[in-house]
């Protein structure tokens, strides 16, 4: 589903006009189809001396069906360039990045992947801390330089969490991460014991119950579809006014529909009762429901402020408190918040929305240690410009800027947000806790 400008650039006239005027040519991103190979070509695997991830990475790429090559060859196109930088303990050793990537960075296939792996800087000291922190500037820049829909990420893997990075590598080295670019992800040591590879990687959520709020349309409907594709029974929730569309989504994913306004004072109790009585609990909670009531601060009404903060933050906190206090969220449970780039960078006319979405990031920071104690996780996605009814209402010029001002020069699709959430929900992602990953095509806003 390309936007109109993107479609135009693929026509003979469009090709002519865009090259004459030097206009952006948004690449067609490779997206996940069941049964497709994860990458369009082999992965070139490299490491700085004394890296500690070589063994785990080899096993993980092998298991994912990715061909590994260890030395560059002339004329070869790579599906991915993967570099273990955990051996870099001195800033001078950053030269290893140049030595590995410089000769081959042009040989990456369309929609290819760059993944650099390091040690979380906050867990090491002295010069190693400085050198590891430097990896961020490198990977983010490579993301901005890559063409043809290729992306670049940094994964910080804590000492002892090597095996627990499998779900993250599978996600990043596949078309599921099409619109995730320039991100820094942490795989921690907590949760490594509960991380469990699913029996079938095509159905990792078999037997799980997932609640998705705001599921009648847009991003929420896509989340319901992807979690159901991965094997979960989805409880799709939305306000009664959306009842018709909600039933359609619930039927499509063979899940169940729950009409409920999450801001109602009895909503946490009714939700807890529903999940316990019908399903014996819940494994995955996705707080996707959200609203905007935009006005600059000087013109904003009290009700616009209150309703946004209530739907986007307060109601979610009340639901979490109830589901955790009554153990409705099962052991090894997952909570996923939906933040926004507006919550990271701020946005004119959205002081209420940005406060609520930054609050979602606060919710992740606050609850991550508590979730780890229960063997669970809490993480958030921060979508950038995603093609939905919400963004279709944005004035045309702002909409075009939102789309083109990113490394991938286009808006994302709801499925891109959904795939990222499915990675968090995977039972093998127990060591992925407290992350906020932007699904924004490395949007220049909020960078
Ligand atoms: P949308 O408006 O299409 O869908 C939101 C859904 O939430 C609607 O179905 C709505 O009925 C439901 N909802 C609203 N209030 C509710 C309540 N009180 N109780 C239960 N359900 C309620 O929006 P979308 O574009 O699909 O966005 C989904 C989420 O992603 C939101 O949290 C939004 O803030 C966030 N987001 C979207 C974008 C984007 O580009 N579309 C960017 C950043 C963040």
Boltz pocket constraint, residues with backbone or C-beta under 6 A from the ligand:
constraints:
  - pocket:
      binder: B
      contacts: [[A, 213], [A, 214], [A, 215], [A, 216], [A, 217], [A, 218], [A, 219], [A, 220], [A, 237], [A, 238], [A, 239], [A, 242], [A, 260], [A, 261], [A, 262], [A, 263], [A, 287], [A, 288], [A, 289], [A, 290], [A, 291], [A, 311], [A, 338], [A, 339], [A, 340], [A, 341], [A, 382], [A, 383], [A, 384], [A, 385], [A, 386], [A, 387], [A, 388], [A, 389], [A, 390], [A, 391]]
      max_distance: 6.0
